[in-house]
Amino acid sequence: MARVAAHLSVAELEARFRAARDATEARHVQAIWLLAQGRTIAEVSSVLAFVPRWVEELLQRYNARGSAALGDLRRHNGRAASVLTEEVLAALKERVQRAPDDGGLWTGPKVAAWLAVRLGREQVHPQRGWEALNLIGWSIQTPRPRHPAAATPEEQAAFKKILLPRSKKSPRRIRTARSRSGPQMSIGSA
């Protein structure tokens, strides 16, 4: 029988298991909960489909550091944002209300260039510009084209002059091979 440190009682482990929102954390807590009930490492590994060595490692982590050692610990490996901070995103949200300096629409590369100037960097990767636009909820939207009937008669006449004249040739026929699936039959003679 494995020795489980008394960081949490069996009832507290059960409550934490049932309240877990993350599947990884739930399974880790369940493993410790089952061990605290007196089950063996082999039983817990077969119930949770973990190899026995992983159950032993979870038990060691729990005994050493408590319940903070359970769950997916990779989520806290990253660094704080250095480019797309809240301050920069707020300034960008205000800036995209006006057209870019070169006109046109805001794009990922244009936002990246603006970010580079704002942050005093040589360059910012265009992907960061696109991510920044997504983070502030910005989407590139262009108005739908107007219907041709909405044009004035002068605009319609100018457009018709641009069109090329149609060819007077008849279109070429596409030749097809005869069927090879059986003898040729006539439906006219019976």
C-alpha positions as CSV (number, residue, x, y, z in Angstrom):
1,M,0.0,0.0,0.0
2,A,1.3,3.4,-1.0
3,R,1.8,6.2,1.6
4,V,-0.1,9.3,0.7
5,A,0.7,12.6,2.5
6,A,-2.2,14.2,4.4
7,H,-2.2,17.4,2.4
8,L,-5.9,16.9,1.7
9,S,-8.4,14.5,3.2
10,V,-10.1,11.7,1.2
11,A,-13.3,13.8,1.1
12,E,-11.4,16.9,0.0
13,L,-9.7,14.9,-2.8
14,E,-13.0,13.5,-3.9
15,A,-14.6,17.0,-4.0
16,R,-11.6,18.4,-5.9
17,F,-11.8,15.5,-8.4
18,R,-15.6,16.0,-9.0
19,A,-15.1,19.8,-9.4
20,A,-12.1,19.7,-11.7
21,R,-12.7,21.5,-15.0
22,D,-9.5,20.2,-16.6
23,A,-9.4,16.6,-17.6
24,T,-5.7,16.2,-16.8
25,E,-6.1,17.6,-13.4
26,A,-9.1,15.5,-12.8
27,R,-7.3,12.3,-13.6
28,H,-4.3,13.2,-11.5
29,V,-6.5,14.0,-8.5
30,Q,-8.4,10.8,-9.1
31,A,-5.2,8.8,-8.9
32,I,-4.2,10.4,-5.6
33,W,-7.8,10.0,-4.3
34,L,-7.9,6.3,-5.1
35,L,-4.5,5.8,-3.5
36,A,-5.7,7.7,-0.4
37,Q,-8.6,5.2,-0.2
38,G,-6.1,2.4,0.2
39,R,-5.9,1.1,-3.4
40,T,-2.6,-0.2,-4.7
41,I,-0.6,1.4,-7.5
42,A,-1.3,-1.5,-9.8
43,E,-5.1,-1.1,-9.2
44,V,-5.0,2.7,-9.8
45,S,-2.9,2.3,-13.0
46,S,-5.3,-0.2,-14.4
47,V,-8.4,1.9,-13.6
48,L,-6.9,5.1,-15.1
49,A,-4.9,3.4,-17.9
50,F,-1.7,4.9,-16.5
51,V,1.6,2.9,-16.4
52,P,2.5,2.1,-12.8
53,R,5.6,4.3,-13.0
54,W,3.5,7.4,-13.8
55,V,1.2,6.7,-10.8
56,E,4.3,6.5,-8.6
57,E,5.6,9.8,-10.0
58,L,2.3,11.5,-9.4
59,L,2.3,10.2,-5.8
60,Q,5.9,11.5,-5.3
61,R,4.9,14.9,-6.7
62,Y,1.8,15.1,-4.5
63,N,3.7,14.0,-1.3
64,A,6.5,16.5,-2.0
65,R,4.5,19.6,-3.0
66,G,0.9,19.0,-2.3
67,S,-2.1,19.5,-4.6
68,A,-0.3,22.2,-6.6
69,A,1.8,19.5,-8.2
70,L,-1.2,17.9,-9.9
71,G,-2.6,18.8,-13.2
72,D,-1.0,20.0,-16.5
73,L,2.0,22.0,-15.2
74,R,3.1,22.9,-18.7
75,R,0.5,25.7,-18.8
76,H,2.7,27.9,-16.6
77,N,6.0,27.4,-18.6
78,G,5.6,30.5,-20.8
79,R,6.7,34.0,-20.4
80,A,4.6,37.1,-20.1
81,A,3.7,38.8,-23.4
82,S,6.5,41.2,-24.5
83,V,5.0,42.5,-27.7
84,L,1.2,42.2,-27.5
85,T,0.7,43.7,-24.0
86,E,-2.6,45.2,-22.9
87,E,-1.2,48.7,-23.3
88,V,-0.1,48.1,-26.9
89,L,-3.4,46.4,-27.8
90,A,-5.3,49.4,-26.4
91,A,-3.3,51.8,-28.4
92,L,-3.7,49.6,-31.5
93,K,-7.5,49.5,-31.0
94,E,-7.5,53.3,-31.1
95,R,-5.1,53.5,-34.1
96,V,-7.1,51.2,-36.4
97,Q,-10.0,53.5,-36.2
98,R,-8.1,55.7,-38.7
99,A,-6.8,54.5,-42.1
100,P,-3.1,53.3,-42.2
101,D,-0.5,55.8,-43.3
102,D,-0.2,54.3,-46.8
103,G,-4.0,54.1,-47.2
104,G,-5.9,50.9,-47.9
105,L,-7.0,48.5,-45.2
106,W,-5.2,47.3,-42.1
107,T,-3.4,44.0,-42.6
108,G,-1.1,41.9,-40.5
109,P,2.1,43.3,-42.0
110,K,0.9,46.9,-41.7
111,V,0.1,46.3,-38.0
112,A,3.4,44.6,-37.5
113,A,5.2,47.6,-39.0
114,W,3.2,49.9,-36.7
115,L,4.1,47.7,-33.7
116,A,7.8,47.8,-34.6
117,V,7.8,51.6,-34.6
118,R,5.8,51.8,-31.4
119,L,8.0,49.4,-29.6
120,G,11.2,50.8,-31.0
121,R,12.2,47.5,-32.6
122,E,13.8,46.9,-36.0
123,Q,10.9,44.7,-37.0
124,V,8.0,42.7,-35.7
125,H,7.0,39.5,-37.5
126,P,3.8,39.9,-39.7
127,Q,2.2,37.0,-37.8
128,R,2.2,39.2,-34.6
129,G,0.3,41.9,-36.5
130,W,-2.4,39.4,-37.5
131,E,-2.6,38.1,-34.0
132,A,-2.9,41.6,-32.7
133,L,-5.8,42.3,-35.0
134,N,-7.5,39.1,-33.8
135,L,-7.0,40.0,-30.2
136,I,-8.7,43.3,-30.5
137,G,-11.6,41.8,-32.4
138,W,-10.7,43.5,-35.7
139,S,-11.7,41.9,-39.0
140,I,-11.0,43.2,-42.5
141,Q,-14.4,43.9,-44.0
142,T,-14.9,45.6,-47.4
143,P,-18.3,46.7,-48.6
144,R,-20.1,44.5,-51.1
145,P,-20.0,45.7,-54.7
146,R,-23.1,47.6,-55.8
147,H,-25.5,46.2,-58.3
148,P,-24.8,47.3,-61.9
149,A,-28.4,48.6,-62.3
150,A,-27.5,51.1,-59.6
151,A,-25.1,52.8,-62.0
152,T,-26.1,55.9,-63.9
153,P,-26.8,55.6,-67.6
154,E,-23.5,57.3,-68.4
155,E,-21.6,54.7,-66.3
156,Q,-23.5,51.9,-67.9
157,A,-22.6,53.2,-71.4
158,A,-19.0,53.5,-70.4
159,F,-18.9,50.0,-69.1
160,K,-20.5,48.6,-72.3
161,K,-17.8,50.2,-74.4
162,I,-15.1,48.4,-72.4
163,L,-16.6,45.0,-73.1
164,L,-15.0,43.0,-76.0
165,P,-17.2,42.0,-78.9
166,R,-18.4,38.4,-79.0
167,S,-17.0,36.0,-81.4
168,K,-19.2,35.0,-84.3
169,K,-17.8,31.5,-84.5
170,S,-19.9,28.7,-83.2
171,P,-18.4,26.8,-80.3
172,R,-16.4,23.7,-81.1
173,R,-18.1,20.4,-80.5
174,I,-16.4,17.9,-78.2
175,R,-16.0,14.5,-79.8
176,T,-16.9,11.5,-77.8
177,A,-16.1,7.9,-78.3
178,R,-18.7,5.3,-79.0
179,S,-19.8,3.1,-76.2
180,R,-17.9,-0.2,-75.8
181,S,-20.2,-1.7,-73.2
182,G,-22.1,-4.0,-75.7
183,P,-23.4,-4.5,-79.2
184,Q,-24.9,-1.5,-80.9
185,M,-28.7,-1.8,-80.8
186,S,-31.4,0.1,-82.6
187,I,-34.5,0.9,-80.7
188,G,-36.5,1.6,-83.9
189,S,-36.9,-2.0,-85.0
190,A,-38.7,-4.5,-82.9
